Amino acid sequence: MHMRRLLLIANPTASGFTGAALRTVEETLGDVFEVTTSWPNGPAESRQAAADAAATGYSVVAAMGGDGIVHHVANGLAFTGTALGVIPTGTTNVVARILDVPMKPQKAAERIVNGRQELMSLAHIATESPLAARSEYAVFSLGLGLDADVVAVSDRRPAAKYHFSSLNFVAIATKQVLGKYRSKHPDMLVECGGERVHAATVLVQVHDLYTYWGRVPLRLTPDPGDGLTAVAIERVAAGNTVAMAARGMFHRSLEHGGTHVFHDVEKLIVHAEPGVPFQADGELLGTAESVEITPAYDALSVLVPNRG
């Protein structure tokens, strides 16, 4: 009987990646699939390898690494029908938590072997900038402003990101809130559902957002629907930021004076001059003057553990 083909895209720079784990994963997947392992050199090669695999009849593309490699593989697989499998070896592994994938690589590989396919919605991001237009998908979240600046600073300090993970991000975010964003004017115009508001930072949630602190997700709305949820924050202050994080962890409403929450977003447009940094799934994507965000329903086929 002809075996189904699986492409394993590996990121050896992920914090929990080891050669021993890779060999175990390859052996486990090899019981059911004809496995080919790929070592792309950067994000563009990762998504191209995933897209090429889908175009040439691979049943599954498994991303072994953190949320960064998952993001780029998912962008290569969107609307192709080829399933995404996740082997978490990163620090936070948000997508693995969303899909209820075990954190140990061998167990995750076993779930791929015995799992089932489901469709997952994404967020589509269309941008305009002086350099080029861009089309991108976010798997679980995206942001313009504060969190993109935090990602940018973190990317410039890879050693601190690797060794201190959560503390590193908290330190960078605190410095941004007390520094650049302390007196930052709301220079973004946000349009959604007939409303127009100004904001200094914008957050969009596709699925539950997990953090370095464990299994409790942050939510931008107490009762998330099937669509996107967006929050436009007029001014970023230290006290408000801490309070919002606490409300998100306890699944309380974030809406209060100066914070606007948009539910079941069908289209959200952000205008910014001279431009605003933006990120998706923790990946810094650049700077744009205009960003349009829309839901992409059932865009990605994913492998999830069988119930029971």
Sequence and secondary structure as in RCSB ss.txt:
>XXXX:A:sequence
MHMRRLLLIANPTASGFTGAALRTVEETLGDVFEVTTSWPNGPAESRQAAADAAATGYSVVAAMGGDGIVHHVAN
GLAFTGTALGVIPTGTTNVVARILDVPMKPQKAAERIVNGRQELMSLAHIATESPLAARSEYAVFSLGLGLDADV
VAVSDRRPAAKYHFSSLNFVAIATKQVLGKYRSKHPDMLVECGGERVHAATVLVQVHDLYTYWGRVPLRLTPDPG
DGLTAVAIERVAAGNTVAMAARGMFHRSLEHGGTHVFHDVEKLIVHAEPGVPFQADGELLGTAESVEITPAYDAL
SVLVPNRG
>XXXX:A:secstr
   EEEEEEE TTSTT  HHHHHHHHHHHHTTEEEEEE  SSHHHHHHHHHHHHHTT SEEEEEESHHHHHHHHH
HHTTT  EEEEEE SSS HHHHHTT  SSHHHHHHHHHH EEEEEEEEEEEEE SS  EEEEESSEEEESHHHHH
HHHHHT HHHHHHHHHHHHHHHHHHHHHTTTTS    EEEEETTEEEEESEEEEESS EEETTEEEEE SSSS  
SSEEEEEESS  HHHHHHHHHHHHTT    BTTEEEEEEES EEEEEEEEEEEEETTEEEEEEEEEEEEEEEEEE
EEEE    
